[in-house]
Amino acid sequence: MYIYKAAVLGAGAMGAEIAQTISFANLPVVLKDVDQSLVEKGLEKARQIYRGRVEKGRMKPEEADQKMSLISGSTTYDAFHDVDIVVEAVPENLALKQRVFKELDEVTPEHAILASNTSSLSISAIGAATKRPHKVVGMHFFFPAHVMRLVEVIPGLDTAEDTVQDTITFSETLRKIPVKVRECPGFLINRLLFPYLNEAAYCLQEGAAPAMYIDQMANSWGFPMGPFFLMDALGLDVAAEVAKVLYDGYGPRMTPASVLTLLAQEGRKGQKTGAGVYGYAEGWPREDDVLKNAIARVQQDTGVKGTKFSMERLVLPMLNEAALCLEEGICGASDMEIALLAGIGFPRDKNGILHWGDSIGLDTAVEGLRRMSNELGARFWPAPLLKRMAGAGHLGKKTGRGFFTY
């Protein structure tokens, strides 16, 4: 099915960026929200993106104006009667998403694809709120949507294959890299990213290293942004919702670090509120008294402090979760590496988490996970696939065979 017209439901930062991305592909798009001021704010966000391209010499002003004219704002569903796809980008709440999908089911043509930009919620449960679950699919963009190239395409239990293929084709039209991911809590990227971010928070609350040092070490390792800068950019409230879904789906190994919960309870949502892990009151990030008090409180409650920091402590849990994803058939090894490179900027010199595991040796990875499991807790327990591969001598580059063949 060819997409002639699209709509985006939710004019927040993500919705506005998705609408801009669609217009950049020369497709008309309706940007809807419940209040005109929110719509105007979303339209201005799209204008800012085009303005930035003009200022950098990447686009002529008249071309930017022409593409911007393809975005129309609305507070009603009146313009949804002839859309071919709707991308929903409302807050991460299942009941809210089910309600708006029920509304979309009533106001859009029967052929229209209803796609959710949810980062972790069940596509099957969202689709169940409609009379066309075969046309409901996950289409998860990454922040910032106009820059990041990855789109996770997630079928629900009832999603038709032609819906999946049409969504993949549409993603390619938007100059994105679509990766089909089997439905699971957190899908692929958030499921792999959370153990890395969460372990950074454990290091922080246990006094293994200060936040700024951890961020700097992550940068030196090759990540474009340290874990705490990333969490503050995404929003601690968003991270908390994802953490809740992951803990509910996978249990104790996804237990959120207490310091993040305490900061969220203080109303520190990240850069958008002027404080998250870092405080930004003076215009730059710093570890303020609220953070220090939260760390002290956690150490008093848990009695755990003085553990050791290493980048392996952050990255080995990601490798472990990647092995579990492969066992469950969430996606293939090559697609996983592409998704990590395009979705979170995994260091290109390491070619992805599985290639990194192959380079250090899977026996070394299992040994490191066992040691950390004994020292730090069961969240490091090695995945069965990793132990089987190490036992079979499929160790990676040094034996010519691991996750990949060398």
BELDA-V913434 format. One line per field, one symbol per residue. ss: DSSP state (H for helix, E for strand, - for the rest). phi: phi as a letter, one per 20 degrees, with the letter a starting at -180 (. if undefined). psi: psi as a letter, one per 40 degrees, with the letter a starting at -180 (. if undefined). A space follows every 50 residues. Layout:
ss = ???
phi = ???
psi = ???
//
This chain:
ss = ----EEEEE---HHHHHHHHHHHH---EEEEE---HHHHHHHHHHHHHHH HHHHH-----HHHHHHHH--EEEE---HHH----EEEE-----HHHHHHH HHHHHHH-----EEEE------HHHHH-----HHHEEEEEE--------E EEEEE-----HHHHHHHHHHHHH---EEEEEE------HHHHHHHHHHHH HHHHH-----HHHHHHHHHHH-----HHHHHHHH-HHHHHHHHHHHHHHH HHHH---HHHHHHHH----EHHH-E---E------E--HHHHHHHHHHHH HH--------HHHHHHHHHHHHHHHHHH----HHHHHHHHHHH----HHH --HHHHHHHH-HHHHHHHHHHHHHHH-HHH---HHHHHHHH----E---- E---E-
phi = .eeebcbcdodfgfffffffffffemdfbeddbecfffffffffffffff fffffemebfgfffffffffeddbdcegeefcedbcdecegfcfffffff ffffgeddfgefedddegebfffffffffdecgfddbeceedeefedfef cedcfefdfffffffffffffffemddecfcffagnlefffeffgfffff ffgffemfafgffffffffffpffbffeffffffofffffffgfffffec ngfdfffffffffffeneeogfdnabfeecfdnbfbeeffffffffffff femdbmfdebfffeeffffffffffffemfaefffffffffeecmggffd mpffffgffenfffffffffffffedpffegffgfffffffeneeoffdn bbfcdc
psi = hhhdiiihhhfaddddddddddddefhihhhiiehddddddddddddddd dddddeeeiiddddddddeehiiieiedeeefidihhhfiighddddddd ddddddeiidehhhhheieeihdddddeeiefdeehihghiihhdedhei hhhhiadehidddddddddddddefihhhhhihihebcdddddddddddd dddddeediidddddddddddeidhiddddddddhdddddddddddddde adefhihddddddddeegeadeeehbdiifdeeihihadddddddddddd ddehifiiiidddddddddddddddddefdiidddddddddddefhhdee eidddddddehddddddddddddddeieeehiiddddddddeegeadeee hbdih.
//
